[in-house]
């Protein structure tokens, strides 16, 4: 059976982009995410999206005096 490892590799690479996160730690983080239930994975992804979106709005208000 062939497995598509591209999504796992992409997840590892995204974690590696974080300051101070090396390959080994990125792998551990990726496997942590893979072990999450579907519901927990959705909550995790939503938390990232919410933090990014809300932080962007705050940064824009500060930048433009809104």
ZAMIMAR-622072 format. One record per residue: z, x, y of N, C-alpha, C in turn; residue number from 1. Coordinates in steps of 0.001 Angstrom, whole numbers, plus 500000, padded with zeros to 6 digits. Layout:
REM ZAMIMAR-622072
n.w Z, n.u X, n.v Y, ca.w Z, ca.u X, ca.v Y, c.w Z, c.u X, c.v Y, pos NUM
...
END
This chain:
REM ZAMIMAR-622072
n.w 500000, n.u 500852, n.v 498823, ca.w 500000, ca.u 500000, ca.v 500000, c.w 500000, c.u 500896, c.v 501238, pos 1
n.w 499122, n.u 500630, n.v 502169, ca.w 499025, ca.u 501399, ca.v 503395, c.w 499887, c.u 500760, c.v 504484, pos 2
n.w 500565, n.u 501583, n.v 505229, ca.w 501409, ca.u 501121, ca.v 506322, c.w 500810, c.u 501577, c.v 507634, pos 3
n.w 500893, n.u 500728, n.v 508639, ca.w 500443, ca.u 501086, ca.v 509971, c.w 501639, c.u 501653, c.v 510726, pos 4
n.w 501675, n.u 502963, n.v 510877, ca.w 502804, ca.u 503622, ca.v 511528, c.w 502615, c.u 503766, c.v 513034, pos 5
n.w 501474, n.u 503326, n.v 513555, ca.w 501198, ca.u 503468, ca.v 514982, c.w 502264, c.u 502792, c.v 515862, pos 6
n.w 502703, n.u 501570, n.v 515552, ca.w 503737, ca.u 500956, ca.v 516400, c.w 505046, c.u 501751, c.v 516401, pos 7
n.w 505429, n.u 502278, n.v 515243, ca.w 506636, ca.u 503092, ca.v 515161, c.w 506467, c.u 504366, c.v 515979, pos 8
n.w 505333, n.u 505018, n.v 515846, ca.w 505068, ca.u 506238, ca.v 516603, c.w 505081, c.u 505960, c.v 518099, pos 9
n.w 504499, n.u 504841, n.v 518509, ca.w 504491, ca.u 504472, ca.v 519922, c.w 505910, c.u 504253, c.v 520431, pos 10
n.w 506744, n.u 503587, n.v 519652, ca.w 508131, ca.u 503353, ca.v 520035, c.w 508871, c.u 504675, c.v 520200, pos 11
n.w 508681, n.u 505588, n.v 519271, ca.w 509301, ca.u 506911, ca.v 519358, c.w 508836, c.u 507625, c.v 520616, pos 12
n.w 507549, n.u 507589, n.v 520885, ca.w 507004, ca.u 508258, ca.v 522071, c.w 507564, c.u 507656, c.v 523358, pos 13
n.w 507744, n.u 506342, n.v 523378, ca.w 508300, ca.u 505707, ca.v 524581, c.w 509746, c.u 506135, c.v 524799, pos 14
n.w 510527, n.u 506214, n.v 523734, ca.w 511902, ca.u 506693, ca.v 523865, c.w 511931, c.u 508159, c.v 524301, pos 15
n.w 511008, n.u 508963, n.v 523811, ca.w 510955, ca.u 510382, ca.v 524184, c.w 510679, c.u 510578, c.v 525671, pos 16
n.w 510074, n.u 509612, n.v 526311, ca.w 509782, ca.u 509705, ca.v 527740, c.w 511048, c.u 509633, c.v 528586, pos 17
n.w 512136, n.u 509154, n.v 528001, ca.w 513396, ca.u 509048, ca.v 528729, c.w 514007, c.u 510437, c.v 528890, pos 18
n.w 514503, n.u 510694, n.v 530086, ca.w 515103, ca.u 511995, ca.v 530371, c.w 516260, c.u 512281, c.v 529416, pos 19
n.w 516230, n.u 513461, n.v 528818, ca.w 517298, ca.u 513890, ca.v 527930, c.w 517169, c.u 513405, c.v 526494, pos 20
n.w 516118, n.u 512660, n.v 526178, ca.w 515918, ca.u 512148, ca.v 524821, c.w 514856, c.u 512993, c.v 524128, pos 21
n.w 515269, n.u 513695, n.v 523091, ca.w 514340, ca.u 514499, ca.v 522311, c.w 513755, c.u 513699, c.v 521163, pos 22
n.w 512938, n.u 514369, n.v 520376, ca.w 512236, ca.u 513691, ca.v 519285, c.w 513199, c.u 513098, c.v 518260, pos 23
n.w 514198, n.u 513857, n.v 517874, ca.w 515138, ca.u 513398, ca.v 516839, c.w 515917, c.u 512163, c.v 517311, pos 24
n.w 516394, n.u 512215, n.v 518545, ca.w 517126, ca.u 511076, ca.v 519086, c.w 516207, c.u 509873, c.v 519242, pos 25
n.w 514987, n.u 510111, n.v 519679, ca.w 514011, ca.u 509026, ca.v 519822, c.w 513752, c.u 508366, c.v 518469, pos 26
n.w 513677, n.u 509163, n.v 517418, ca.w 513500, ca.u 508605, ca.v 516077, c.w 514688, c.u 507729, c.v 515699, pos 27
n.w 515887, n.u 508224, n.v 515966, ca.w 517091, ca.u 507446, ca.v 515642, c.w 517106, c.u 506126, c.v 516394, pos 28
n.w 516749, n.u 506180, n.v 517671, ca.w 516713, ca.u 504966, ca.v 518480, c.w 515666, c.u 503987, c.v 517945, pos 29
n.w 514511, n.u 504501, n.v 517565, ca.w 513444, ca.u 503653, ca.v 517028, c.w 513885, c.u 502987, c.v 515731, pos 30
n.w 514530, n.u 503737, n.v 514866, ca.w 514993, ca.u 503148, ca.v 513608, c.w 516119, c.u 502140, c.v 513839, pos 31
n.w 516923, n.u 502368, n.v 514880, ca.w 517935, ca.u 501381, ca.v 515251, c.w 517246, c.u 500061, c.v 515612, pos 32
n.w 516206, n.u 500152, n.v 516432, ca.w 515470, ca.u 498961, ca.v 516844, c.w 514844, c.u 498267, c.v 515630, pos 33
n.w 514286, n.u 499046, n.v 514719, ca.w 513674, ca.u 498458, ca.v 513523, c.w 514689, c.u 497728, c.v 512650, pos 34
n.w 515944, n.u 498174, n.v 512693, ca.w 516987, ca.u 497540, ca.v 511885, c.w 517531, c.u 496258, c.v 512507, pos 35
n.w 517173, n.u 495979, n.v 513763, ca.w 517654, ca.u 494765, ca.v 514415, c.w 517026, c.u 493534, c.v 513768, pos 36
n.w 517748, n.u 492446, n.v 513799, ca.w 517162, ca.u 491179, ca.v 513364, c.w 516073, c.u 490804, c.v 514368, pos 37
n.w 515211, n.u 489891, n.v 513999, ca.w 514161, ca.u 489450, ca.v 514921, c.w 514765, c.u 488936, c.v 516222, pos 38
n.w 515819, n.u 488160, n.v 516109, ca.w 516467, ca.u 487585, ca.v 517296, c.w 517077, c.u 488678, c.v 518176, pos 39
n.w 517758, n.u 489646, n.v 517561, ca.w 518342, ca.u 490746, ca.v 518336, c.w 517260, c.u 491606, c.v 518976, pos 40
n.w 516154, n.u 491820, n.v 518273, ca.w 515048, ca.u 492602, ca.v 518839, c.w 514459, c.u 491891, c.v 520052, pos 41
n.w 514344, n.u 490576, n.v 519974, ca.w 513838, ca.u 489800, ca.v 521114, c.w 514791, c.u 489893, c.v 522294, pos 42
n.w 516100, n.u 489811, n.v 522038, ca.w 517089, ca.u 489927, ca.v 523108, c.w 517044, c.u 491321, c.v 523738, pos 43
n.w 516880, n.u 492333, n.v 522908, ca.w 516797, ca.u 493722, ca.v 523390, c.w 515580, c.u 493890, c.v 524298, pos 44
n.w 514436, n.u 493410, n.v 523834, ca.w 513206, ca.u 493503, ca.v 524627, c.w 513331, c.u 492702, c.v 525921, pos 45
n.w 513951, n.u 491537, n.v 525861, ca.w 514119, ca.u 490708, ca.v 527050, c.w 515053, c.u 491372, c.v 528056, pos 46
n.w 516087, n.u 492050, n.v 527566, ca.w 517006, ca.u 492754, ca.v 528457, c.w 516273, c.u 493853, c.v 529225, pos 47
n.w 515383, n.u 494566, n.v 528547, ca.w 514589, ca.u 495613, ca.v 529208, c.w 513677, c.u 494979, c.v 530255, pos 48
n.w 512991, n.u 493925, n.v 529880, ca.w 512074, ca.u 493247, ca.v 530801, c.w 512824, c.u 492689, c.v 532010, pos 49
n.w 513949, n.u 492038, n.v 531772, ca.w 514732, ca.u 491470, ca.v 532870, c.w 515238, c.u 492556, c.v 533816, pos 50
n.w 515774, n.u 493640, n.v 533256, ca.w 516278, ca.u 494723, ca.v 534096, c.w 515160, c.u 495322, c.v 534933, pos 51
n.w 514011, n.u 495503, n.v 534339, ca.w 512882, ca.u 496079, ca.v 535063, c.w 512413, c.u 495137, c.v 536166, pos 52
n.w 512236, n.u 493878, n.v 535847, ca.w 511742, ca.u 492890, ca.v 536808, c.w 512724, c.u 492697, c.v 537958, pos 53
n.w 513984, n.u 492519, n.v 537644, ca.w 514988, ca.u 492288, ca.v 538683, c.w 515217, c.u 493533, c.v 539517, pos 54
n.w 515132, n.u 494704, n.v 538886, ca.w 515292, ca.u 495949, ca.v 539625, c.w 514118, c.u 496138, c.v 540582, pos 55
n.w 512919, n.u 495780, n.v 540148, ca.w 511732, ca.u 495881, ca.v 541012, c.w 511920, c.u 494997, c.v 542241, pos 56
n.w 512437, n.u 493796, n.v 542057, ca.w 512645, ca.u 492881, ca.v 543177, c.w 513673, c.u 493452, c.v 544151, pos 57
n.w 514748, n.u 494025, n.v 543649, ca.w 515763, ca.u 494631, ca.v 544500, c.w 515184, c.u 495834, c.v 545246, pos 58
n.w 514436, n.u 496677, n.v 544546, ca.w 513829, ca.u 497833, ca.v 545198, c.w 512873, c.u 497404, c.v 546302, pos 59
n.w 512089, n.u 496361, n.v 546066, ca.w 511171, ca.u 495860, ca.v 547086, c.w 511923, c.u 495324, c.v 548302, pos 60
n.w 513033, n.u 494609, n.v 548070, ca.w 513821, ca.u 494087, ca.v 549192, c.w 514382, c.u 495246, c.v 550021, pos 61
n.w 514898, n.u 496263, n.v 549346, ca.w 515449, ca.u 497405, ca.v 550061, c.w 514378, c.u 498180, c.v 550809, pos 62
n.w 513235, n.u 498320, n.v 550178, ca.w 512143, ca.u 499084, ca.v 550765, c.w 511557, c.u 498372, c.v 551987, pos 63
n.w 511422, n.u 497065, n.v 551901, ca.w 510749, ca.u 496314, ca.v 552955, c.w 511707, c.u 495499, c.v 553809, pos 64
n.w 513001, n.u 495700, n.v 553621, ca.w 513977, ca.u 495020, ca.v 554457, c.w 514055, c.u 493519, c.v 554254, pos 65
n.w 513693, n.u 493075, n.v 553011, ca.w 513663, ca.u 491637, ca.v 552710, c.w 514988, c.u 491099, c.v 552502, pos 66
END
